[in-house]
Amino acid sequence: MQGRTRVMMEGTIIAALAITLSMLPTGIGSSFSISLGQIPITIFALRRGLKPGLMAGLIWGIIHFPLGQIYFLSVPQVLIEYLLAFLFAGFAGLYAKPLQEAIAESNQGKAIRAIILGGLVGALARYFWHFVAGWVFWGSYALWGMSPAIFSLVMNSASGLATGGVAIIVTVMLYKMVPKLFTPTDALAITTDS
């Protein structure tokens, strides 16, 4: 039980770091931004696994509410963009086990591939839900006469790929400088149920 509490506390601290980094201005216009908060969520999910990564992502989304960092059009829109989307950021954890195996084998190429795939999956899974919300709820704000679906796809794909790219670059650099950051030393390292 103590190990799970430690992972939950670590995830909560990571979520707080993610919201702090998210407040740094990286937006261009109202539709494109690079979400720096994706970086700590990606690292944590790759370190701890899928379930802890999802939990940290969800907490990151929830923290937006007391800080007043939400754009509200409707309850379903808020649920999709702040709970579901941020939860899915933790899907980088799907590549935690391959990363841990690569580290154990001292296979840097395999480890970097796991980081790249985890970073892409986490960012694109999150931005898929932002795309859905943009299409369904924000469609009337589409610029340049584009259809809501195309505008949301273009802007959220650009934001998702840029966010994923930045998260991957920073995570790979941290892996090369501090590989121990990705290998928890406590008893609750990556398990099959995490």
C-alpha positions as CSV (number, residue, x, y, z in Angstrom):
1,M,0.0,0.0,0.0
2,Q,2.8,2.4,0.8
3,G,4.3,1.9,-2.7
4,R,1.0,2.8,-4.3
5,T,0.7,5.9,-2.2
6,R,4.2,6.9,-3.3
7,V,3.3,6.5,-6.9
8,M,0.1,8.5,-6.5
9,M,2.0,11.3,-4.7
10,E,4.6,11.3,-7.4
11,G,1.9,11.4,-10.1
12,T,0.2,14.3,-8.3
13,I,3.4,16.3,-8.1
14,I,4.0,15.6,-11.8
15,A,0.5,16.8,-12.6
16,A,1.2,20.0,-10.7
17,L,4.4,20.5,-12.7
18,A,2.5,19.8,-15.9
19,I,-0.1,22.6,-15.1
20,T,2.7,25.0,-14.2
21,L,4.5,24.3,-17.5
22,S,1.2,24.6,-19.3
23,M,0.9,28.2,-18.1
24,L,4.0,29.3,-20.0
25,P,2.9,31.1,-23.1
26,T,3.5,29.0,-26.2
27,G,0.4,29.7,-28.2
28,I,0.1,31.3,-31.6
29,G,-3.3,32.7,-32.1
30,S,-6.3,31.0,-30.5
31,S,-6.0,27.6,-32.1
32,F,-2.3,26.6,-32.0
33,S,-0.2,25.9,-29.0
34,I,2.6,23.7,-27.8
35,S,1.7,22.1,-24.4
36,L,4.8,21.9,-22.3
37,G,2.9,20.1,-19.6
38,Q,3.0,17.0,-21.8
39,I,6.7,16.6,-21.1
40,P,6.4,15.6,-17.4
41,I,3.3,13.5,-18.1
42,T,5.2,11.6,-20.8
43,I,8.3,11.0,-18.5
44,F,6.1,9.9,-15.6
45,A,4.0,7.5,-17.8
46,L,7.2,6.0,-19.3
47,R,8.7,5.7,-15.8
48,R,5.6,4.2,-14.0
49,G,3.3,2.7,-16.6
50,L,-0.1,3.1,-18.1
51,K,-2.4,3.3,-15.1
52,P,-0.2,5.8,-13.2
53,G,0.2,7.8,-16.4
54,L,-3.5,8.0,-16.9
55,M,-4.0,9.0,-13.3
56,A,-1.5,11.8,-13.6
57,G,-3.1,13.0,-16.8
58,L,-6.5,13.0,-15.2
59,I,-5.2,15.0,-12.2
60,W,-3.6,17.4,-14.6
61,G,-7.0,18.0,-16.3
62,I,-8.8,18.4,-13.0
63,I,-6.3,21.0,-11.7
64,H,-7.5,23.3,-14.5
65,F,-10.8,23.8,-12.7
66,P,-9.8,25.4,-9.4
67,L,-7.3,27.5,-11.3
68,G,-10.0,28.8,-13.7
69,Q,-8.0,27.6,-16.7
70,I,-10.9,26.3,-18.6
71,Y,-12.9,27.5,-21.6
72,F,-16.5,26.6,-21.0
73,L,-19.1,26.2,-23.8
74,S,-21.0,23.2,-22.4
75,V,-20.6,20.4,-19.8
76,P,-19.9,17.7,-22.5
77,Q,-17.2,20.0,-24.1
78,V,-15.5,20.5,-20.7
79,L,-15.6,16.8,-19.9
80,I,-14.1,15.9,-23.2
81,E,-11.4,18.7,-23.3
82,Y,-10.3,18.7,-19.6
83,L,-11.0,15.2,-18.3
84,L,-10.9,12.8,-21.2
85,A,-8.2,14.5,-23.3
86,F,-5.8,15.0,-20.4
87,L,-6.5,11.5,-19.1
88,F,-5.4,10.2,-22.6
89,A,-2.1,12.1,-22.3
90,G,-1.0,9.2,-20.0
91,F,-1.2,6.7,-22.9
92,A,2.5,7.3,-23.3
93,G,2.6,4.6,-20.5
94,L,1.9,1.9,-23.1
95,Y,5.6,2.1,-23.9
96,A,6.8,1.9,-20.3
97,K,7.5,-1.8,-20.3
98,P,9.4,-1.8,-23.7
99,L,11.4,1.2,-22.3
100,Q,12.2,-0.6,-19.1
101,E,13.2,-3.8,-21.0
102,A,15.5,-1.7,-23.3
103,I,17.1,-0.1,-20.3
104,A,17.7,-3.5,-18.7
105,E,19.3,-4.7,-21.9
106,S,21.4,-1.5,-22.3
107,N,19.8,-1.1,-25.7
108,Q,19.8,2.7,-26.3
109,G,18.3,2.5,-29.8
110,K,15.3,0.4,-28.5
111,A,14.9,2.7,-25.5
112,I,14.8,5.8,-27.8
113,R,12.3,4.1,-30.1
114,A,10.1,3.4,-27.0
115,I,10.4,7.1,-25.9
116,I,9.5,8.3,-29.4
117,L,6.5,6.0,-29.7
118,G,5.3,6.8,-26.2
119,G,5.6,10.5,-26.7
120,L,3.7,10.4,-30.0
121,V,1.0,8.1,-28.6
122,G,0.4,10.2,-25.5
123,A,0.2,13.5,-27.5
124,L,-1.9,12.2,-30.3
125,A,-4.3,10.4,-28.0
126,R,-4.8,13.6,-26.1
127,Y,-5.2,15.8,-29.2
128,F,-7.7,13.3,-30.8
129,W,-10.1,14.4,-28.1
130,H,-9.3,18.1,-28.6
131,F,-10.0,17.5,-32.3
132,V,-13.4,16.0,-31.5
133,A,-14.2,18.9,-29.2
134,G,-13.0,21.4,-31.8
135,W,-15.1,19.9,-34.5
136,V,-18.3,19.4,-32.4
137,F,-18.3,22.3,-30.1
138,W,-16.0,25.0,-31.5
139,G,-16.9,24.6,-35.2
140,S,-18.5,28.0,-35.4
141,Y,-15.1,29.6,-34.8
142,A,-13.4,27.9,-37.7
143,L,-11.3,30.4,-39.7
144,W,-10.7,31.0,-43.4
145,G,-14.1,29.5,-44.3
146,M,-12.9,25.9,-43.5
147,S,-15.3,23.3,-42.5
148,P,-15.3,22.8,-38.7
149,A,-13.9,19.2,-39.1
150,I,-11.1,20.2,-41.4
151,F,-10.1,23.3,-39.3
152,S,-10.1,21.3,-36.1
153,L,-8.1,18.5,-37.7
154,V,-5.5,20.8,-39.1
155,M,-5.1,22.9,-35.9
156,N,-5.2,20.0,-33.4
157,S,-2.9,17.8,-35.6
158,A,-0.4,20.7,-35.8
159,S,-0.6,21.3,-32.0
160,G,-0.5,17.6,-31.2
161,L,2.5,16.9,-33.4
162,A,4.4,20.0,-32.2
163,T,3.6,19.1,-28.6
164,G,4.6,15.4,-29.1
165,G,7.8,16.5,-30.9
166,V,8.8,18.8,-28.0
167,A,8.0,16.2,-25.4
168,I,10.0,13.6,-27.4
169,I,13.0,15.8,-27.8
170,V,13.1,16.8,-24.1
171,T,12.5,13.2,-22.9
172,V,15.2,11.8,-25.2
173,M,17.6,14.4,-24.0
174,L,16.8,13.7,-20.3
175,Y,17.1,9.9,-21.0
176,K,20.6,10.4,-22.4
177,M,21.6,12.7,-19.5
178,V,19.9,10.9,-16.6
179,P,18.8,7.4,-17.6
180,K,18.1,6.6,-13.9
181,L,15.1,9.0,-14.1
182,F,13.3,6.4,-16.0
183,T,13.9,3.4,-13.7
184,P,12.1,3.6,-10.4
185,T,14.0,1.9,-7.6
186,D,11.0,1.2,-5.4
187,A,9.1,-2.1,-5.4
188,L,6.3,-0.7,-7.6
189,A,8.3,-0.4,-10.7
190,I,6.6,-1.3,-14.0
191,T,4.3,-4.3,-13.4
192,T,1.8,-6.0,-15.7
193,D,-1.1,-4.4,-14.0
194,S,0.3,-0.8,-14.1
